[in-house]
Amino acid sequence: MKGIYDCELIEQSEVSEGVWLARLMGPQIARSVTAGQFVNVQVSKCTDPLLRRPFSVHAAYPDEGAFSLLYVVIGRGTRLFQRICAGEKISVVGPLGTGFDLGDQPHTEHIVVAGGCGAAPLHFLCDALCEKWGCEHITVLAGGRSKEAVLCEDEFRSHGVDIEVATDDASYGYGGFVTGLLSEVIGQRKGNESNIRIYSCGPHAMMREVARICHESKVANCQVSLENNMACGIGVCTGCVQKIKAPHTQQGWEYKRVCKDGPVFNAEDVIWE
């Protein structure tokens, strides 16, 4: 159930250069969050910074009452969060947003496309897909600038799903963007496009290309988790809006709030700019 909770930081550690994994105790969130949702975290005990910071939920452990967040330290907010010590209480709002639709048809092939830290919510998604459908029909395509930038590879493998890796610098796995790998994987399934569901999270340009590939390949079910900058996280400030196709309107589109109506959208509905 969505609410404001004081969550205890159990532990956090650096799992890759500049990438941290935090585990928090928050039974209400752990037992109600779904794959693709996020939480808004107060990263300081004072009012500076004023705004909370959004974090995708990386995993949930309902039986333990815990959940984890995987994040990159890239700004003041994440630097402050990284300095919080185990045992401290953190104010967390969540779970927030609309998560992934896992489908209702058995024997569907699920392809998960992760770019960089976009792997965070997709790890949780794989948990959910495996629980609902089994892991044998799931393929993960994980991309990064280099081998070191590919996140969660071992965790994805531990699910028992098929995983292929792409690196921009060709240092590991497929040489090139993960979207190039996606094109090849879809091509190998030609004639079966209607039985494929694709889920993606990562840099904006990567997801735009995923959307283009799905459109041209006639893969109708392609979901993307957008990472627009957010302020309030609950749909009030409209600071994170995204243009979404809306044929019923005069202009053919409307603004949707990524924090409330998303962050997961059908890629075909997004107006990519």
Contacts in CASP RR format, 6 or more apart in sequence:
PFRMAT RR
TARGET T0000
AUTHOR 0000-0000-0000
METHOD contacts of the structure
MODEL  1
MKGIYDCELIEQSEVSEGVWLARLMGPQIARSVTAGQFVNVQVSKCTDPL
LRRPFSVHAAYPDEGAFSLLYVVIGRGTRLFQRICAGEKISVVGPLGTGF
DLGDQPHTEHIVVAGGCGAAPLHFLCDALCEKWGCEHITVLAGGRSKEAV
LCEDEFRSHGVDIEVATDDASYGYGGFVTGLLSEVIGQRKGNESNIRIYS
CGPHAMMREVARICHESKVANCQVSLENNMACGIGVCTGCVQKIKAPHTQ
QGWEYKRVCKDGPVFNAEDVIWE
1 28 0 8 1.000
1 32 0 8 1.000
2 32 0 8 1.000
2 93 0 8 1.000
2 94 0 8 1.000
2 95 0 8 1.000
2 96 0 8 1.000
3 28 0 8 1.000
3 93 0 8 1.000
3 94 0 8 1.000
4 91 0 8 1.000
4 92 0 8 1.000
4 93 0 8 1.000
4 94 0 8 1.000
5 26 0 8 1.000
5 28 0 8 1.000
5 29 0 8 1.000
5 91 0 8 1.000
5 92 0 8 1.000
5 93 0 8 1.000
5 94 0 8 1.000
6 89 0 8 1.000
6 90 0 8 1.000
6 91 0 8 1.000
6 92 0 8 1.000
7 24 0 8 1.000
7 25 0 8 1.000
7 26 0 8 1.000
7 29 0 8 1.000
7 89 0 8 1.000
7 90 0 8 1.000
7 91 0 8 1.000
7 92 0 8 1.000
8 24 0 8 1.000
8 25 0 8 1.000
8 26 0 8 1.000
8 87 0 8 1.000
8 88 0 8 1.000
8 89 0 8 1.000
8 90 0 8 1.000
9 22 0 8 1.000
9 23 0 8 1.000
9 24 0 8 1.000
9 84 0 8 1.000
9 85 0 8 1.000
9 86 0 8 1.000
9 87 0 8 1.000
9 88 0 8 1.000
9 89 0 8 1.000
9 90 0 8 1.000
10 23 0 8 1.000
10 24 0 8 1.000
10 25 0 8 1.000
10 66 0 8 1.000
10 86 0 8 1.000
10 87 0 8 1.000
11 22 0 8 1.000
11 23 0 8 1.000
11 86 0 8 1.000
12 20 0 8 1.000
12 21 0 8 1.000
12 22 0 8 1.000
12 23 0 8 1.000
12 82 0 8 1.000
12 84 0 8 1.000
12 86 0 8 1.000
13 20 0 8 1.000
13 21 0 8 1.000
14 20 0 8 1.000
15 21 0 8 1.000
15 70 0 8 1.000
15 151 0 8 1.000
16 148 0 8 1.000
16 149 0 8 1.000
16 151 0 8 1.000
17 148 0 8 1.000
18 72 0 8 1.000
18 73 0 8 1.000
19 70 0 8 1.000
19 71 0 8 1.000
19 72 0 8 1.000
19 73 0 8 1.000
19 117 0 8 1.000
19 151 0 8 1.000
20 70 0 8 1.000
20 71 0 8 1.000
20 72 0 8 1.000
20 73 0 8 1.000
20 78 0 8 1.000
20 82 0 8 1.000
21 58 0 8 1.000
21 68 0 8 1.000
21 69 0 8 1.000
21 70 0 8 1.000
22 68 0 8 1.000
22 69 0 8 1.000
22 70 0 8 1.000
22 71 0 8 1.000
22 81 0 8 1.000
23 66 0 8 1.000
23 67 0 8 1.000
23 68 0 8 1.000
24 66 0 8 1.000
24 67 0 8 1.000
24 68 0 8 1.000
24 69 0 8 1.000
24 90 0 8 1.000
24 92 0 8 1.000
25 65 0 8 1.000
25 66 0 8 1.000
26 65 0 8 1.000
26 66 0 8 1.000
26 67 0 8 1.000
26 92 0 8 1.000
27 65 0 8 1.000
29 39 0 8 1.000
29 57 0 8 1.000
29 60 0 8 1.000
29 67 0 8 1.000
29 92 0 8 1.000
29 94 0 8 1.000
29 95 0 8 1.000
30 60 0 8 1.000
30 61 0 8 1.000
30 62 0 8 1.000
30 64 0 8 1.000
30 65 0 8 1.000
30 66 0 8 1.000
30 67 0 8 1.000
31 60 0 8 1.000
31 62 0 8 1.000
31 65 0 8 1.000
32 95 0 8 1.000
33 39 0 8 1.000
33 57 0 8 1.000
33 60 0 8 1.000
33 67 0 8 1.000
33 94 0 8 1.000
33 95 0 8 1.000
34 95 0 8 1.000
34 99 0 8 1.000
34 100 0 8 1.000
34 128 0 8 1.000
35 57 0 8 1.000
35 99 0 8 1.000
35 100 0 8 1.000
35 102 0 8 1.000
35 121 0 8 1.000
35 124 0 8 1.000
35 125 0 8 1.000
35 127 0 8 1.000
35 128 0 8 1.000
35 129 0 8 1.000
36 56 0 8 1.000
36 57 0 8 1.000
36 97 0 8 1.000
36 99 0 8 1.000
36 100 0 8 1.000
36 121 0 8 1.000
36 124 0 8 1.000
36 125 0 8 1.000
36 225 0 8 1.000
36 263 0 8 1.000
36 264 0 8 1.000
37 57 0 8 1.000
37 94 0 8 1.000
37 95 0 8 1.000
37 96 0 8 1.000
37 97 0 8 1.000
37 98 0 8 1.000
37 99 0 8 1.000
38 54 0 8 1.000
38 55 0 8 1.000
38 56 0 8 1.000
38 57 0 8 1.000
38 94 0 8 1.000
38 95 0 8 1.000
38 96 0 8 1.000
38 97 0 8 1.000
38 121 0 8 1.000
38 263 0 8 1.000
39 54 0 8 1.000
39 55 0 8 1.000
39 57 0 8 1.000
39 67 0 8 1.000
39 69 0 8 1.000
39 92 0 8 1.000
39 93 0 8 1.000
39 94 0 8 1.000
39 95 0 8 1.000
39 96 0 8 1.000
40 52 0 8 1.000
40 53 0 8 1.000
40 54 0 8 1.000
40 55 0 8 1.000
40 92 0 8 1.000
40 93 0 8 1.000
40 94 0 8 1.000
40 96 0 8 1.000
40 230 0 8 1.000
40 233 0 8 1.000
40 234 0 8 1.000
41 52 0 8 1.000
41 53 0 8 1.000
41 54 0 8 1.000
41 55 0 8 1.000
41 69 0 8 1.000
41 81 0 8 1.000
41 90 0 8 1.000
41 91 0 8 1.000
41 92 0 8 1.000
41 93 0 8 1.000
42 52 0 8 1.000
42 90 0 8 1.000
42 91 0 8 1.000
42 92 0 8 1.000
43 49 0 8 1.000
43 52 0 8 1.000
43 53 0 8 1.000
43 77 0 8 1.000
43 78 0 8 1.000
43 80 0 8 1.000
43 81 0 8 1.000
43 84 0 8 1.000
43 90 0 8 1.000
44 77 0 8 1.000
44 80 0 8 1.000
49 76 0 8 1.000
49 77 0 8 1.000
49 80 0 8 1.000
51 231 0 8 1.000
51 232 0 8 1.000
52 91 0 8 1.000
52 93 0 8 1.000
52 233 0 8 1.000
53 77 0 8 1.000
53 78 0 8 1.000
53 81 0 8 1.000
54 96 0 8 1.000
54 230 0 8 1.000
54 233 0 8 1.000
54 259 0 8 1.000
55 69 0 8 1.000
55 71 0 8 1.000
55 120 0 8 1.000
56 69 0 8 1.000
56 70 0 8 1.000
56 118 0 8 1.000
56 120 0 8 1.000
56 121 0 8 1.000
56 124 0 8 1.000
56 201 0 8 1.000
56 225 0 8 1.000
57 67 0 8 1.000
57 68 0 8 1.000
57 69 0 8 1.000
57 95 0 8 1.000
57 120 0 8 1.000
57 121 0 8 1.000
57 124 0 8 1.000
58 67 0 8 1.000
58 68 0 8 1.000
58 69 0 8 1.000
58 70 0 8 1.000
58 120 0 8 1.000
58 121 0 8 1.000
58 123 0 8 1.000
58 124 0 8 1.000
59 67 0 8 1.000
59 68 0 8 1.000
59 123 0 8 1.000
59 124 0 8 1.000
59 127 0 8 1.000
60 66 0 8 1.000
60 67 0 8 1.000
60 68 0 8 1.000
60 124 0 8 1.000
60 127 0 8 1.000
61 67 0 8 1.000
61 68 0 8 1.000
69 120 0 8 1.000
70 117 0 8 1.000
70 119 0 8 1.000
70 120 0 8 1.000
70 123 0 8 1.000
70 151 0 8 1.000
70 152 0 8 1.000
71 78 0 8 1.000
71 81 0 8 1.000
71 117 0 8 1.000
71 120 0 8 1.000
72 78 0 8 1.000
72 117 0 8 1.000
73 79 0 8 1.000
73 82 0 8 1.000
84 90 0 8 1.000
93 233 0 8 1.000
93 234 0 8 1.000
96 233 0 8 1.000
96 234 0 8 1.000
96 259 0 8 1.000
96 260 0 8 1.000
97 259 0 8 1.000
97 260 0 8 1.000
97 261 0 8 1.000
97 262 0 8 1.000
97 263 0 8 1.000
98 260 0 8 1.000
98 261 0 8 1.000
98 262 0 8 1.000
98 263 0 8 1.000
98 264 0 8 1.000
99 225 0 8 1.000
99 262 0 8 1.000
99 263 0 8 1.000
99 264 0 8 1.000
100 125 0 8 1.000
100 128 0 8 1.000
100 199 0 8 1.000
100 223 0 8 1.000
100 225 0 8 1.000
100 264 0 8 1.000
101 223 0 8 1.000
101 264 0 8 1.000
102 128 0 8 1.000
102 129 0 8 1.000
102 132 0 8 1.000
102 133 0 8 1.000
103 197 0 8 1.000
106 133 0 8 1.000
107 137 0 8 1.000
107 195 0 8 1.000
108 133 0 8 1.000
108 137 0 8 1.000
108 195 0 8 1.000
108 196 0 8 1.000
108 197 0 8 1.000
109 137 0 8 1.000
109 139 0 8 1.000
109 189 0 8 1.000
109 192 0 8 1.000
109 195 0 8 1.000
109 196 0 8 1.000
109 197 0 8 1.000
110 129 0 8 1.000
110 133 0 8 1.000
110 137 0 8 1.000
110 138 0 8 1.000
110 139 0 8 1.000
110 196 0 8 1.000
110 197 0 8 1.000
110 198 0 8 1.000
110 199 0 8 1.000
111 138 0 8 1.000
111 139 0 8 1.000
111 140 0 8 1.000
111 141 0 8 1.000
111 182 0 8 1.000
111 185 0 8 1.000
111 186 0 8 1.000
111 196 0 8 1.000
111 197 0 8 1.000
111 198 0 8 1.000
111 199 0 8 1.000
112 122 0 8 1.000
112 125 0 8 1.000
112 126 0 8 1.000
112 129 0 8 1.000
112 138 0 8 1.000
112 139 0 8 1.000
112 140 0 8 1.000
112 141 0 8 1.000
112 161 0 8 1.000
112 198 0 8 1.000
112 199 0 8 1.000
112 200 0 8 1.000
113 141 0 8 1.000
113 178 0 8 1.000
113 179 0 8 1.000
113 182 0 8 1.000
113 198 0 8 1.000
113 199 0 8 1.000
113 200 0 8 1.000
113 201 0 8 1.000
113 206 0 8 1.000
113 210 0 8 1.000
114 122 0 8 1.000
114 140 0 8 1.000
114 141 0 8 1.000
114 142 0 8 1.000
114 143 0 8 1.000
114 151 0 8 1.000
114 152 0 8 1.000
114 178 0 8 1.000
114 200 0 8 1.000
114 201 0 8 1.000
114 202 0 8 1.000
115 142 0 8 1.000
115 143 0 8 1.000
115 144 0 8 1.000
115 178 0 8 1.000
115 201 0 8 1.000
115 202 0 8 1.000
115 203 0 8 1.000
115 206 0 8 1.000
116 142 0 8 1.000
116 143 0 8 1.000
116 144 0 8 1.000
116 149 0 8 1.000
116 150 0 8 1.000
116 151 0 8 1.000
116 202 0 8 1.000
116 203 0 8 1.000
117 151 0 8 1.000
117 202 0 8 1.000
118 151 0 8 1.000
118 201 0 8 1.000
118 202 0 8 1.000
118 225 0 8 1.000
118 227 0 8 1.000
119 142 0 8 1.000
119 151 0 8 1.000
119 152 0 8 1.000
119 156 0 8 1.000
119 201 0 8 1.000
120 151 0 8 1.000
120 152 0 8 1.000
120 201 0 8 1.000
121 201 0 8 1.000
121 225 0 8 1.000
122 140 0 8 1.000
122 152 0 8 1.000
122 199 0 8 1.000
122 200 0 8 1.000
122 201 0 8 1.000
122 225 0 8 1.000
123 152 0 8 1.000
123 155 0 8 1.000
123 156 0 8 1.000
125 199 0 8 1.000
126 135 0 8 1.000
126 138 0 8 1.000
126 140 0 8 1.000
126 156 0 8 1.000
126 159 0 8 1.000
126 161 0 8 1.000
127 159 0 8 1.000
129 135 0 8 1.000
129 138 0 8 1.000
130 138 0 8 1.000
130 159 0 8 1.000
130 160 0 8 1.000
130 161 0 8 1.000
135 159 0 8 1.000
135 160 0 8 1.000
135 161 0 8 1.000
138 159 0 8 1.000
138 161 0 8 1.000
138 162 0 8 1.000
139 161 0 8 1.000
139 162 0 8 1.000
139 163 0 8 1.000
139 164 0 8 1.000
139 185 0 8 1.000
140 156 0 8 1.000
140 161 0 8 1.000
140 162 0 8 1.000
140 163 0 8 1.000
140 164 0 8 1.000
141 163 0 8 1.000
141 164 0 8 1.000
141 165 0 8 1.000
141 166 0 8 1.000
141 178 0 8 1.000
141 181 0 8 1.000
141 182 0 8 1.000
141 185 0 8 1.000
142 150 0 8 1.000
142 151 0 8 1.000
142 152 0 8 1.000
142 153 0 8 1.000
142 156 0 8 1.000
142 163 0 8 1.000
142 164 0 8 1.000
142 165 0 8 1.000
142 166 0 8 1.000
142 178 0 8 1.000
143 149 0 8 1.000
143 150 0 8 1.000
143 165 0 8 1.000
143 166 0 8 1.000
143 167 0 8 1.000
143 168 0 8 1.000
143 177 0 8 1.000
143 178 0 8 1.000
143 181 0 8 1.000
144 150 0 8 1.000
144 166 0 8 1.000
144 167 0 8 1.000
144 168 0 8 1.000
144 178 0 8 1.000
145 167 0 8 1.000
145 168 0 8 1.000
145 169 0 8 1.000
146 167 0 8 1.000
146 168 0 8 1.000
146 169 0 8 1.000
146 171 0 8 1.000
146 172 0 8 1.000
147 165 0 8 1.000
147 167 0 8 1.000
147 171 0 8 1.000
147 172 0 8 1.000
149 167 0 8 1.000
150 165 0 8 1.000
150 167 0 8 1.000
150 172 0 8 1.000
153 163 0 8 1.000
153 165 0 8 1.000
156 163 0 8 1.000
157 163 0 8 1.000
164 173 0 8 1.000
164 174 0 8 1.000
164 181 0 8 1.000
164 185 0 8 1.000
165 172 0 8 1.000
165 173 0 8 1.000
165 174 0 8 1.000
166 173 0 8 1.000
166 174 0 8 1.000
166 175 0 8 1.000
166 176 0 8 1.000
166 177 0 8 1.000
166 178 0 8 1.000
166 180 0 8 1.000
166 181 0 8 1.000
167 173 0 8 1.000
167 174 0 8 1.000
167 175 0 8 1.000
167 176 0 8 1.000
168 175 0 8 1.000
168 176 0 8 1.000
168 177 0 8 1.000
169 175 0 8 1.000
170 176 0 8 1.000
174 180 0 8 1.000
174 181 0 8 1.000
174 184 0 8 1.000
177 206 0 8 1.000
177 209 0 8 1.000
178 206 0 8 1.000
179 206 0 8 1.000
179 209 0 8 1.000
179 210 0 8 1.000
179 213 0 8 1.000
180 213 0 8 1.000
182 198 0 8 1.000
182 210 0 8 1.000
182 213 0 8 1.000
183 213 0 8 1.000
183 217 0 8 1.000
186 193 0 8 1.000
186 196 0 8 1.000
186 213 0 8 1.000
186 214 0 8 1.000
186 217 0 8 1.000
186 219 0 8 1.000
187 217 0 8 1.000
189 196 0 8 1.000
193 217 0 8 1.000
193 218 0 8 1.000
193 219 0 8 1.000
193 220 0 8 1.000
194 218 0 8 1.000
194 220 0 8 1.000
196 219 0 8 1.000
196 221 0 8 1.000
197 221 0 8 1.000
197 222 0 8 1.000
197 223 0 8 1.000
198 210 0 8 1.000
198 214 0 8 1.000
198 219 0 8 1.000
198 221 0 8 1.000
198 222 0 8 1.000
198 223 0 8 1.000
198 267 0 8 1.000
199 222 0 8 1.000
199 223 0 8 1.000
199 224 0 8 1.000
199 225 0 8 1.000
200 206 0 8 1.000
200 207 0 8 1.000
200 210 0 8 1.000
200 222 0 8 1.000
200 223 0 8 1.000
200 224 0 8 1.000
200 225 0 8 1.000
200 267 0 8 1.000
201 207 0 8 1.000
201 224 0 8 1.000
201 225 0 8 1.000
201 227 0 8 1.000
202 225 0 8 1.000
202 227 0 8 1.000
204 226 0 8 1.000
204 227 0 8 1.000
207 224 0 8 1.000
207 226 0 8 1.000
207 267 0 8 1.000
208 272 0 8 1.000
210 222 0 8 1.000
210 224 0 8 1.000
210 267 0 8 1.000
211 222 0 8 1.000
211 224 0 8 1.000
211 267 0 8 1.000
211 268 0 8 1.000
211 270 0 8 1.000
211 272 0 8 1.000
213 219 0 8 1.000
214 220 0 8 1.000
214 222 0 8 1.000
214 267 0 8 1.000
214 268 0 8 1.000
215 267 0 8 1.000
215 268 0 8 1.000
220 268 0 8 1.000
221 266 0 8 1.000
222 266 0 8 1.000
222 267 0 8 1.000
222 268 0 8 1.000
223 264 0 8 1.000
223 265 0 8 1.000
223 266 0 8 1.000
223 267 0 8 1.000
224 264 0 8 1.000
224 265 0 8 1.000
224 267 0 8 1.000
224 270 0 8 1.000
225 262 0 8 1.000
225 263 0 8 1.000
225 264 0 8 1.000
226 242 0 8 1.000
226 258 0 8 1.000
226 262 0 8 1.000
226 263 0 8 1.000
226 264 0 8 1.000
226 265 0 8 1.000
226 270 0 8 1.000
227 263 0 8 1.000
228 239 0 8 1.000
228 240 0 8 1.000
228 241 0 8 1.000
228 242 0 8 1.000
228 258 0 8 1.000
228 263 0 8 1.000
229 239 0 8 1.000
229 240 0 8 1.000
230 239 0 8 1.000
230 240 0 8 1.000
230 258 0 8 1.000
230 259 0 8 1.000
231 237 0 8 1.000
231 239 0 8 1.000
231 240 0 8 1.000
232 239 0 8 1.000
232 259 0 8 1.000
233 240 0 8 1.000
233 259 0 8 1.000
233 260 0 8 1.000
234 259 0 8 1.000
234 260 0 8 1.000
235 257 0 8 1.000
235 259 0 8 1.000
235 260 0 8 1.000
238 255 0 8 1.000
238 257 0 8 1.000
239 257 0 8 1.000
240 257 0 8 1.000
240 258 0 8 1.000
240 259 0 8 1.000
241 255 0 8 1.000
241 256 0 8 1.000
241 257 0 8 1.000
241 258 0 8 1.000
242 255 0 8 1.000
242 256 0 8 1.000
242 258 0 8 1.000
242 265 0 8 1.000
242 270 0 8 1.000
242 271 0 8 1.000
243 253 0 8 1.000
243 254 0 8 1.000
243 255 0 8 1.000
243 270 0 8 1.000
243 271 0 8 1.000
243 273 0 8 1.000
244 253 0 8 1.000
244 254 0 8 1.000
244 255 0 8 1.000
244 256 0 8 1.000
244 261 0 8 1.000
244 265 0 8 1.000
244 269 0 8 1.000
244 270 0 8 1.000
244 271 0 8 1.000
245 252 0 8 1.000
245 253 0 8 1.000
245 268 0 8 1.000
245 269 0 8 1.000
245 270 0 8 1.000
245 271 0 8 1.000
246 252 0 8 1.000
246 253 0 8 1.000
246 254 0 8 1.000
253 271 0 8 1.000
256 262 0 8 1.000
256 265 0 8 1.000
END
